[in-house]
Amino acid sequence: MKLEKQKSKFRWIVFISVLFTYLIMSVQRTAPGLITDQLMVEYQLTASTVGILASIHFFIFTSLQIPMGILVDRYGPDRILFIGSLLTGIGISIYSCSPNEYILLFARVLTGTGDATVWISIVLILSEWFQKNEFTRIIGFAGMTGSIGFLMATVPLSAWIDQNGWRIPFFTIGILLVLCFITLYFVLFKLPAQLLLKNTIDNERTIREGLLQQLKRVFTNRQTLALFFCHFGIVGGFIGFISSWAVPFGIEIYGMSRSEASQMIMTGLFGAIFGAPLASWLSSRLGTIKQLYVFIHILVVSSWFVFLIFRGQPPIILLYFLFILIGFGFGSSVLTFAIVRKHFSIYDSGVVSGVANTGGFLSAVLLPTIFGTILGYFQQTTDHLTHGYFVAFISPVIFSLLGLIGICFVREKEMSTDK
């Protein structure tokens, strides 16, 4: 007699396995930023080449979100995550052994492709193994795992690189991901078959309709666009600013050392770590996602607006508090996928999640460029950095307002049910 997946204790083994994979994926995603200066010296790279190496991973990651969502819906998240973990493991291993910049670039293409599979696959895997009332709570722990990975890719990994050089840590990360690939084979394929576990949801991935019909249904649904902007507004400001301009901002405006500016970033990461499970728990307790999420979006908009009130230079104590709040908002972005799980058919969840995630990381790509363009203009014309930052902070305010508008257009009632 078959046991249902969502009632088996084995689902917690699945939970731990996929989240550990996500943890290591999150570490490797931002780790190359720690060794930019070393790569420039070792490979004699120009600043433009380093810029390409830094951006290619996220460019591929962002551009593949919707295609990966289609593949997940059609062939199952287990297979896609399985392949993605191997691609990322091979990519980061090649990166650690690269003899020249061309191999470095090839390796980042591999890691970007593999990394593009992870979040959408995890959302769908957890959707299949956990009931709806459980999913809202556990998705918060999944988001927290990603933020812990980002945190590990700061001070801990930097200390390891200082002690052993960068190649050994990067190769170790690659080996860990290959081990995750092997683990996922047993956890997602072999053991469930041996334990005779069956799906509660009839979600066999057969091509029931043409791709164009599915895409038309998803993209003509206004809720899809609302979730795109909802995620666009709450993710990009945090990731885009933290990954590019937060450290220069601390150094140039507040006279911080690089270490002090990095500690400022870490306060935001701690906010993200606690934001994901706390928002999920509160949503589950309140019995609503939208009302809480609207409040969080208002909190994020208000936090960015404070930078304008103080003309780009809030008091230092308030600055740290603002980073915690904005980080909390970023961690709470897992609620976007709780909405997808609650409101969309399991057959379309991959594509919708891909659209939402595209919004989040598209904003993370656009914001640093817009922010930097504004700063560059003021540096060339007035050399007044404080005023330049003041004007530049208008961009995350606008981005977060788009997110608030997006969540306001999300319907609270269920739009479809699992079949």
Residue pairs with C-beta under 8 A, 6 or more apart in sequence:
1 196
2 196
2 197
2 198
3 195
3 196
3 197
3 198
4 197
4 198
4 199
4 200
5 11
5 128
5 129
5 192
5 197
5 198
5 199
5 200
6 128
6 129
6 130
6 131
6 134
6 200
7 200
8 195
8 197
10 191
10 192
10 195
10 197
11 129
11 130
13 187
13 191
14 125
14 129
14 187
14 188
15 126
15 129
15 130
15 138
17 180
17 183
17 184
17 187
17 188
18 81
18 121
18 122
18 125
18 126
18 184
18 187
19 122
19 141
19 142
19 145
20 180
20 183
21 81
21 85
21 118
21 177
21 180
21 183
21 184
22 118
22 119
22 122
22 142
22 145
22 146
22 149
23 145
23 146
23 148
23 149
23 152
24 149
24 173
24 176
24 177
24 180
25 85
25 88
25 114
25 115
25 118
25 149
25 177
26 145
26 146
26 147
26 148
26 149
26 150
26 152
26 153
27 149
27 150
27 152
27 153
27 157
27 173
28 88
28 92
28 111
28 115
28 153
28 170
28 173
28 174
28 177
29 57
29 111
29 115
29 149
29 150
29 153
30 150
30 153
30 243
31 153
31 157
31 169
31 170
31 173
32 39
32 53
32 54
32 57
32 95
32 108
33 54
33 153
33 243
34 153
34 154
34 157
34 158
34 161
34 166
35 161
35 166
36 50
36 54
38 166
39 45
39 50
39 53
39 104
40 46
40 47
40 50
43 100
43 101
43 104
45 53
45 101
49 101
52 105
53 101
53 104
53 105
53 108
55 365
56 105
56 108
56 109
56 112
57 108
57 111
57 112
57 115
58 112
58 361
58 364
58 365
59 112
59 365
60 109
60 112
60 113
60 116
61 112
61 115
61 116
61 361
62 358
62 361
62 362
62 364
62 365
64 112
64 113
64 116
65 116
65 120
65 354
65 355
65 357
65 358
65 361
66 351
66 354
66 355
66 358
67 354
68 80
68 116
68 117
68 120
68 121
68 350
68 354
69 120
69 350
69 351
69 352
69 353
69 354
69 355
69 357
70 211
70 214
70 215
70 350
70 351
70 354
71 80
71 350
72 80
72 117
72 120
72 121
72 124
72 350
72 353
72 354
73 205
73 214
73 347
73 348
73 349
73 350
73 351
74 205
74 207
75 205
76 205
77 120
77 121
77 122
77 123
77 124
77 125
77 128
77 350
78 121
78 125
78 184
78 188
78 189
80 117
80 120
80 121
81 117
81 118
81 121
81 122
81 125
81 184
81 188
82 181
82 184
82 185
82 188
82 189
83 114
83 117
84 113
84 114
84 115
84 116
84 117
84 118
84 121
85 114
85 117
85 118
85 177
85 178
85 180
85 181
85 184
86 114
86 177
86 178
86 181
87 110
87 111
87 113
87 114
87 117
88 110
88 111
88 114
88 115
88 118
88 177
89 114
89 174
89 175
89 176
89 177
89 178
89 180
89 181
90 110
90 114
90 174
90 178
91 107
91 108
91 109
91 110
91 111
91 112
91 113
91 114
91 174
92 107
92 111
92 170
92 171
92 173
92 174
92 177
93 170
93 171
93 174
93 175
93 178
94 103
94 106
94 107
94 110
94 174
95 103
95 104
95 107
95 108
95 111
95 170
95 174
96 166
96 167
96 168
96 170
96 171
96 174
97 167
97 171
98 104
98 107
119 146
119 353
119 357
120 350
120 353
120 354
120 357
122 142
123 139
123 142
123 337
123 340
123 341
123 349
123 353
124 346
124 349
124 350
124 353
125 188
126 135
126 138
126 139
126 142
127 135
127 341
127 346
127 349
128 199
128 200
128 201
128 203
128 346
130 138
131 200
132 341
132 342
133 284
135 338
135 341
136 280
136 283
136 284
136 289
136 338
136 341
136 342
137 277
137 280
137 281
137 284
138 280
139 276
139 280
139 334
139 337
139 338
139 341
140 276
140 277
140 278
140 279
140 280
140 281
140 334
141 276
141 277
141 280
142 276
142 334
143 272
143 275
143 276
143 277
143 280
143 331
143 333
143 334
144 272
144 273
144 274
144 276
144 277
144 331
146 276
147 269
147 272
147 273
147 275
147 276
147 327
147 330
147 331
148 273
150 269
150 272
151 266
151 269
151 270
151 273
154 262
154 265
154 266
154 269
155 262
155 266
157 169
160 169
161 169
201 346
201 418
201 419
202 419
203 346
203 347
203 418
208 347
214 347
214 348
214 351
215 351
217 348
218 224
218 348
218 351
218 352
218 355
219 225
219 355
221 415
222 409
223 343
223 344
223 409
223 410
223 411
223 415
224 352
224 355
225 406
225 409
226 406
226 407
226 409
226 410
227 336
227 339
227 340
227 352
227 355
227 356
227 359
227 406
227 410
228 355
228 356
228 358
228 359
228 406
229 359
229 402
229 403
229 405
229 406
229 409
230 293
230 297
230 336
230 356
230 359
230 403
230 406
230 407
230 410
231 333
231 336
231 356
231 357
231 359
231 360
231 403
231 406
232 359
232 360
232 362
232 363
232 399
232 402
232 403
232 406
233 297
233 300
233 363
233 399
233 400
233 401
233 402
233 403
233 404
233 405
233 406
234 296
234 297
234 300
234 329
234 330
234 332
234 333
234 336
234 360
234 400
234 403
235 330
235 333
235 359
235 360
235 361
235 363
235 364
236 360
236 361
236 362
236 363
236 364
236 365
236 366
236 367
236 396
236 399
237 300
237 304
237 326
237 363
237 367
237 396
237 399
237 400
238 268
238 272
238 326
238 327
238 329
238 330
239 330
239 360
239 361
239 364
240 363
240 364
240 365
240 366
240 367
240 368
240 371
240 396
241 249
241 367
241 368
241 371
241 396
242 265
242 268
242 269
243 364
243 368
244 368
244 371
244 372
245 368
245 371
245 372
245 375
245 392
246 261
246 264
246 265
246 268
247 258
247 261
247 262
247 265
248 261
249 261
249 389
250 256
250 260
250 261
250 264
251 257
251 258
251 261
252 385
252 389
253 312
253 313
253 385
253 386
253 389
254 313
254 316
254 319
256 264
264 319
264 320
264 323
265 323
267 320
267 323
267 324
267 327
268 323
268 324
268 326
268 327
268 330
269 327
270 324
270 327
271 323
271 324
271 325
271 326
271 327
271 328
271 330
271 331
272 327
272 328
272 330
272 331
273 331
274 328
274 331
275 327
275 328
275 329
275 330
275 331
275 332
276 331
276 332
276 334
278 328
278 331
278 332
279 292
279 293
279 296
279 328
279 331
279 332
279 334
279 335
280 334
280 335
280 338
282 292
283 289
283 292
283 293
283 335
283 338
286 292
288 412
289 335
289 338
289 339
289 342
289 412
290 339
290 407
290 410
290 412
291 412
292 335
293 332
293 335
293 339
293 407
293 410
294 404
294 407
294 408
296 328
296 329
296 332
296 335
297 329
297 400
297 403
297 404
297 407
298 404
299 325
299 328
299 329
300 325
300 326
300 329
300 400
300 403
300 404
301 397
301 400
301 401
301 403
301 404
303 322
303 325
303 326
303 329
304 326
304 393
304 396
304 397
304 400
305 397
306 314
306 318
306 322
307 314
307 322
307 390
307 393
307 396
307 397
308 390
308 393
308 394
308 397
310 318
311 386
311 387
311 390
312 386
312 387
312 388
312 389
312 390
312 391
312 392
312 393
313 386
313 389
313 390
314 322
333 360
336 356
336 360
337 353
337 356
339 410
340 349
340 352
340 353
340 356
341 349
342 414
343 411
343 414
343 415
343 416
344 352
344 415
344 416
345 416
345 417
345 418
345 419
346 418
346 419
347 419
348 416
363 399
367 395
367 396
367 399
370 392
370 395
371 392
371 395
371 396
374 388
374 391
374 392
374 395
375 385
375 388
375 389
375 392
377 388
378 384
378 385
378 387
378 388
378 391
379 385
379 388
382 388
